[in-house]
Amino acid sequence: MILIAATAFSLALVRGLSSVYSIHSNDAVNFWTGQGSFAGRSRSTAIFFTDSYARSTSRPWSGLAAFWGQRLAFWSCPCLIPWTIAAAALPLVLPRPSIRRLMRRPGVAASWTFVTAFGALAITLPGALFTKIDPAGGFTLHTYYWWILICFALPRTAALTVIVSWITLALSGCWQPDGGWRDWIGIALGALWICVGMIAVLSSWLTVLVS
């Protein structure tokens, strides 16, 4: 039931980002500052969006690879985030071993460190979540805007945390997979985050190469 709920939630998140499907560099600035869904945002945000996701990719093969790599890394996040959070919750279902023994399992370690990284990243982007209307007024909440920036930044952060957790387990001699399906789900998701993070890094490198 937890995994079914995570799947339904991930599909809802993907559907909620429908306005980002076809954006490209030619209309990125208007998308953020003019007539688009995020009209009124700063030009610096439009430039960040263009550099991260919507840079022009005409002509060279490296540009085309960067184009699809950026999108693969971005659109994997709404699907992988609910599943990884669900994988972090599954080992807590009773009966279960002690927390110390759970942390020796690579699947559990990957999913729990991901949740920690996701929370830390969410906290570091408060400027994207709240926008001050005027000096005398209050703040406006922009969860949609914040969620898009999370999907941009998360692949690299998640991949790094999974790699660090697995290296730590291996070097300390604590790598003890239990062979159960719940641990294997965590291992598979951790491996997927590493792959997505590598794709994000490679696409960024290719983007710089073609610019």
C-alpha positions as a printed Julia matrix, in Angstrom:
211×3 Matrix{Float64}:
  0.0     0.0     0.0
  2.87    2.38    0.76
  4.41    1.76   -2.67
  1.06    2.15   -4.43
  0.49    5.47   -2.67
  4.02    6.58   -3.63
  3.36    5.69   -7.28
  0.09    7.64   -7.33
  1.77   10.63   -5.68
  4.66   10.58   -8.17
  2.23   10.6   -11.11
  0.43   13.56   -9.56
  3.73   15.42   -9.18
  4.62   14.82  -12.82
  1.2    16.03  -13.94
  1.58   19.1   -11.75
  4.72   20.11  -13.63
  3.03   20.02  -17.04
  3.86   23.67  -17.78
  7.6    22.82  -17.84
  7.29   20.12  -20.53
  8.02   22.14  -23.66
  9.95   25.16  -22.38
 13.11   26.0   -24.32
 15.69   28.78  -24.36
 13.8    31.0   -26.82
 10.91   31.61  -24.41
 12.53   30.95  -21.01
 12.83   34.63  -20.12
  9.19   35.32  -21.07
  8.15   32.2   -19.17
  9.61   33.59  -15.94
  9.31   37.35  -16.34
  6.58   38.02  -18.9
  3.41   36.13  -19.77
  4.21   32.63  -18.54
  3.22   30.67  -15.47
  5.86   32.41  -13.38
  5.3    35.95  -14.66
  6.87   38.54  -12.41
  9.9    36.53  -11.34
 13.37   38.03  -11.64
 15.49   37.93  -14.78
 18.25   36.18  -12.8
 15.83   33.31  -12.21
 15.12   33.15  -15.94
 18.84   32.99  -16.64
 19.24   30.21  -14.05
 16.38   28.28  -15.64
 17.88   28.69  -19.1
 21.32   27.55  -17.98
 19.94   24.6   -16.03
 17.3    23.25  -18.37
 16.47   25.26  -21.45
 19.72   26.24  -23.15
 19.54   26.18  -26.95
 20.8    22.88  -28.31
 20.76   23.33  -32.07
 23.3    21.66  -34.35
 25.99   19.69  -32.42
 25.37   16.18  -31.09
 26.67   17.27  -27.68
 23.93   19.89  -27.54
 21.28   17.29  -28.26
 22.73   15.0   -25.58
 22.74   17.87  -23.09
 19.13   18.7   -24.0
 17.84   15.19  -23.27
 20.18   14.64  -20.33
 18.83   17.72  -18.58
 15.29   16.55  -19.09
 15.96   12.99  -18.01
 17.57   14.2   -14.77
 14.76   16.69  -14.12
 11.78   14.41  -14.84
 13.21   11.48  -12.89
 12.92   13.44   -9.64
  9.09   13.58   -9.29
  9.0     9.82   -9.77
 11.99    8.81   -7.63
 11.37   11.12   -4.66
  8.1     9.5    -3.42
  9.47    6.0    -4.03
 12.67    6.71   -2.09
 10.74    8.23    0.81
  8.49    5.16    0.79
 11.57    2.91    0.76
 12.85    4.8     3.81
  9.56    4.16    5.64
  9.24    0.45    4.78
 12.03   -0.79    7.11
 10.31    0.92   10.04
  7.24   -1.31    9.74
  7.12   -3.75   12.66
  8.55   -6.25   13.28
 11.99   -4.83   12.56
 15.54   -5.08   13.91
 17.24   -2.31   15.83
 18.04    0.99   14.14
 21.76    0.21   14.37
 21.3    -3.01   12.42
 19.04   -1.3     9.91
 21.71    1.3     9.15
 24.09   -1.48    8.13
 21.84   -2.35    5.21
 22.86   -0.48    2.04
 19.27   -0.04    0.85
 18.16    1.49    4.14
 21.27    3.67    4.34
 20.7     4.97    0.81
 17.05    5.84    1.38
 17.59    7.41    4.8
 20.53    9.52    3.69
 18.48   10.62    0.7
 15.68   11.82    2.98
 18.26   13.76    5.01
 19.73   15.32    1.86
 16.27   16.17    0.51
 15.37   17.92    3.77
 18.66   19.81    3.86
 18.24   20.94    0.26
 14.67   22.06    0.92
 15.86   24.18    3.82
 18.61   25.82    1.75
 16.13   27.17   -0.83
 13.87   29.38    1.32
 14.22   32.28   -1.11
 12.48   30.2    -3.75
  9.65   29.31   -1.39
  8.88   32.77    0.01
  8.84   36.07   -1.88
  8.37   39.39   -0.09
  5.68   41.44   -1.8
  6.73   44.87   -0.53
  8.67   46.3     2.44
  5.48   46.87    4.41
  3.72   43.68    3.33
  4.07   39.99    4.05
  5.4    37.02    2.15
  3.88   35.04   -0.7
  4.23   31.26   -0.74
  5.47   29.72   -4.01
  5.6    25.98   -3.5
  5.44   25.25   -7.24
  8.43   27.45   -7.99
 10.33   25.93   -5.07
  9.49   22.4    -6.22
 10.92   23.04   -9.7
 14.21   24.3    -8.25
 14.36   21.23   -5.97
 14.1    18.99   -9.05
 16.95   20.91  -10.68
 19.31   20.64   -7.74
 18.4    17.27   -6.24
 19.99   14.71   -8.65
 23.57   15.71   -7.88
 22.93   16.06   -4.15
 21.13   12.71   -3.91
 23.8    10.89   -5.92
 26.56   12.31   -3.71
 24.84   11.34   -0.46
 24.16    7.77   -1.65
 27.75    7.34   -2.8
 29.11    8.67    0.49
 26.82    6.43    2.56
 27.78    3.32    0.59
 31.49    4.09    0.69
 31.24    4.64    4.44
 29.48    1.3     4.94
 31.99   -0.54    2.75
 35.12    0.97    4.32
 33.85    0.48    7.87
 33.0    -3.19    7.24
 29.33   -2.57    8.03
 27.93   -3.46    4.59
 25.35   -6.1     5.49
 22.47   -6.48    3.01
 19.75   -8.71    4.4
 18.6   -10.05    1.03
 15.0    -8.96    1.62
 12.92   -7.16   -0.99
 12.68   -3.99    1.07
 16.46   -3.63    1.17
 16.76   -4.41   -2.53
 14.25   -1.67   -3.35
 16.47    0.79   -1.48
 19.57   -0.46   -3.27
 17.87   -0.15   -6.67
 16.67    3.37   -5.91
 20.12    4.36   -4.64
 21.67    3.08   -7.86
 19.09    5.01   -9.88
 19.91    8.23   -8.01
 23.6     7.72   -8.77
 22.8     7.23  -12.46
 20.52   10.28  -12.57
 23.15   12.39  -10.78
 25.83   11.32  -13.25
 23.51   12.18  -16.15
 22.88   15.62  -14.63
 26.61   16.28  -14.23
 27.35   15.06  -17.76
 24.56   17.15  -19.29
 25.84   20.24  -17.45
 29.32   19.58  -18.78
 27.97   19.19  -22.31
 25.92   22.37  -21.9
 29.09   24.31  -21.08
 30.85   22.63  -23.98
 28.3    23.79  -26.55
 27.83   27.28  -25.12
